[in-house]
Amino acid sequence: YTKMNSDDLYAGRLDLMTEEDKEEWYHEPSSETIPTLTENLKDWLILTHHPIPDSHDKEEFLLRKPALGATPELLIEAKQHYLLLPPVQQRIMFKSIRHKMLRQLISCSGASTMEEHLDILRKEMESGVPSPIPDWYTFSSRKMGPRAFGFYECENRECRNTETVEKQFDRCAKCKLAYYCCRECQVEDWKARHKKACKYGREQRNKIKKAANFMQMFMG
């Protein structure tokens, strides 16, 4: 399974990274005095199987637990542990939870702090009902190569919008990897960094797509 996104565009591109991006890029887990994730959080976010919202896992995904299966105790642990971490690890933990939420169609549009993300999960957990699936959402049937699943967030660094039940984002027509909530954000990100990575992203996406189609042909 391959979900290509903007991380593939900017990974290792030091010329397009902020100082915080570089700090995260060079961060070594072995250097941590306190682990970024506790064993409980690692089990929840990484080791526990969460069905992918695609056609292959659709039936299982429709039966998913609310809030990624979180418990009140787990959300409290996440909040308390986050406060103990140095800034670089806080950002890594923040992104881990945000990405997992979006992958599971839990919108966090406008949320910019860990507390706001955990509050979204808490409310969903208390409701006892998973976030609704948008009418516009398509369960991808692709088995290999570039695939789209889950919600996307706006690639403008200054924007915290994500896709929602009501709103699907447009993507860059050339590389088809960067998503934007509005035209203004796309123009701003193009000037800031995307124009330097778009061509490469398009070429890599096409290579992966061709390789996947070739493999699929032999696998039937």
Stockholm file with secondary structure:
# STOCKHOLM 1.0

chainA/1-220         YTKMNSDDLYAGRLDLMTEEDKEEWYHEPSSETIPTLTENLKDWLILTHHPIPDSHDKEEFLLRKPALGATPELLIEAKQHYLLLPPVQQRIMFKSIRHKMLRQLISCSGASTMEEHLDILRKEMESGVPSPIPDWYTFSSRKMGPRAFGFYECENRECRNTETVEKQFDRCAKCKLAYYCCRECQVEDWKARHKKACKYGREQRNKIKKAANFMQMFMG
#=GR chainA/1-220 SS CBCCCHHHHHTTCGGGCCHHHHHHHTCCGGGCSSCSSCHHHHIIIIISCCCCSSTTTHHHHHTCCGGGGCCHHHHHHHHHHHHHSCHHHHHHHHHHHHHHHHHTTCCCTTCCSHHHHHHHHHHHHHHTSCCCCCTTCCCCCCCSSBCCCSCCBCCCTTCCCBCCSSCCCEECTTTSCCEESSHHHHHHHHHHTGGGTHHHHHHHHHHHHHHHHHHHHHHC
#=GC SS_cons         CBCCCHHHHHTTCGGGCCHHHHHHHTCCGGGCSSCSSCHHHHIIIIISCCCCSSTTTHHHHHTCCGGGGCCHHHHHHHHHHHHHSCHHHHHHHHHHHHHHHHHTTCCCTTCCSHHHHHHHHHHHHHHTSCCCCCTTCCCCCCCSSBCCCSCCBCCCTTCCCBCCSSCCCEECTTTSCCEESSHHHHHHHHHHTGGGTHHHHHHHHHHHHHHHHHHHHHHC
//
